[in-house]
Amino acid sequence: MVAVSDYESPRRLRIERDPDRARLEANEETVTAVGVQMPSGVIYIEWRREAFEPGDRSEGLVHSRYENVEDAVQATAGNVVFEDD
C-alpha cells in the first residue's frame, strides 16, 4: 500500500495562447487546451474546439501527449500554466 505522503498527484494545467507564437488556426480565445501533467512528467491535453475558427475545428475531440513541458510549449505554440501550484 502506498502512503499518502509518497503519492504524487497529477497537476492540472491549461495552455494559454501566446499571441507572438499563436497557431494560424487559433482565434482570440485565451485558453486553447486543458490537461494534466502526470508524476512522470508526461503531459496530456484536450484541445478546446472553441479556440479555433469554425472552419478549422475538428469534428470530434482532439487529444495530444507530450513528454515534458518544453515539448508542450514548442508543439502548442502556447504557454503552460499550472492550476495546482
Secondary structure by P-SEA (a helix, b strand, c coil): cccccccccbbbbbbbbccccccccccccccccccccccccbbbbbbcccccccccccccbbbbbbccaaaaaaaacbbbbbccc
